[in-house]
Amino acid sequence: MKYVDEYRDAAAAHRYAEAIARLTTRPWCLMEICGGQTHAIVKYGIDQLLPEPITLIHGPGCPVCVTPTALIDQAITLAALPQVIFCSFGDMLRVPGSQRDLFSVKAAGGDVRIVYSPLDAVKLAQENPDREVIFFAIGFETTAPANAMAVYQAQQQGLKNFSLLVSQVLVPPAIAAILSAPENRVQGFLAAGHVCTVMGIQAYQSLAQQYQVPIVVTGFEPLDILQGIYLCIEQLETGRTEVVNQYSRVVRPEGNLVAQQLIETVFEVVPRQWRGIGEIPQSGLALRSTYAAFDAQKRFGLPRETDSPPERAPQLTSSNWAETEAKTCISGLVLQGVKKPSECPAFGTDCTPEHPLGATMVSSEGACAAYYRYRTPVLNIVKEGAINF
Ligand code: SF4
């Protein structure tokens, strides 16, 4: 645990916080884009260590949270088919579609399986030649290489019973959408280090230039995040808007060229719907026509982009989550950094991880789940002056 301990050193964290305070002369608003960073910030009380003028707001960097309702409905439709083995990461099973979730399909006898890699689903397809195996391919740039590899391997092996239901999204177009929004208040970004591990930092350089914001590629440990904040504030205070790589121990400026080539071979860039946000141009990936045989939507005759806001029922019922979400859940605003989870009237009362009303409370990377899990204990620790990394 040598390296983890070093990046969680409490004394060093306090020194960084003091250095940030010395640097800060006016209010600044920063967004961490990744749900993993949000969890680290809330878990370790990093926002509580910062000087008052700095506000951290949380971005849409949780793939489970931004998977559109229409695609979850398609997943549910496919999973209920008798010939299908439907494979997904565990978090997706509890995310509500417009009427129900994948767990309810499983409970009703659907063959829904939790896997840890798309290659596990390829193996299932090999082992079950008389069944259709579908993998729910969600995620950002970080999951795209493994999903592309699964399709590539399935093709190499001549598998005819494997396909992906694709919900791949891309981070830079989401940052551009946030910065273009009239209500935008983000002045600097902490970019997710793992995305840059794959894609490099090129896309961020053009964003920093176009929108005149500093972007700091940042890791996930407390000292990574504090250093990322320091580097961002340093730029803001001196009027610079550059891309700085805090996570250079992992991220190379050019990214992983082999992974990029694989993604490029298998996927093409398309517009995508983001749950709670809407369509963002050129913000997603879809299988190229040469890999159409592995596209579950095409194989089962489902439309590619059908997401529309969930219809609102005149009467709310606890069994219809999407209607409830549409009425009471502000997760769209949380995902855009406009509101914090604690500003939601349902937070911790009507909405808890046991009875979630929105995807941001369901997902282990969701901002609402982070606040629910860590916020009250952290506040207590800070009050007692005993914060400990
Ligand atoms: S606390 Fe629940 S209802 Fe409120 S925004 Fe988060 S997920 Fe939605």
Residues whose N, C-alpha, C, O or C-beta is under 5 A from the ligand:
A	BS01	SF4	T328 C329 I330 S331 P341 C344 A346 F347 C351 L357 G358 A359 T360 M361 C368
